[in-house]
Amino acid sequence: DSVEIAFCANAIAEIRNALENTPQLRKYHTVSQEAERLGYSDKTVRNLLKEKRAPHFVIGSDLRIDPVAMDEWMDANCALGKSTQSSQRSQK
């Protein structure tokens, strides 16, 4: 009996370790999910994707967005947009 208990405890520890070290699967959003997350309208997000300005991919006729890639893209592009706008205003 003690051998079985020790075996079970080791097996449980191995399973727990495997689960804790399993890489997380990325979750991709629909346009609606991403729009809600960002606080934009669906139309605004679709326009960003349509203009190929924001990262996305297509599965059949469905658009999918990686929220991590979108955040990185927004950090890089929104900062540029703000600085460009402010420099244009100062030139006027």
Secondary structure as UniProt FT lines:
FT   HELIX           2..20
FT   HELIX           31..38
FT   HELIX           42..50
FT   TURN            51..52
FT   STRAND          57..59
FT   TURN            60..61
FT   STRAND          62..65
FT   HELIX           67..91
//
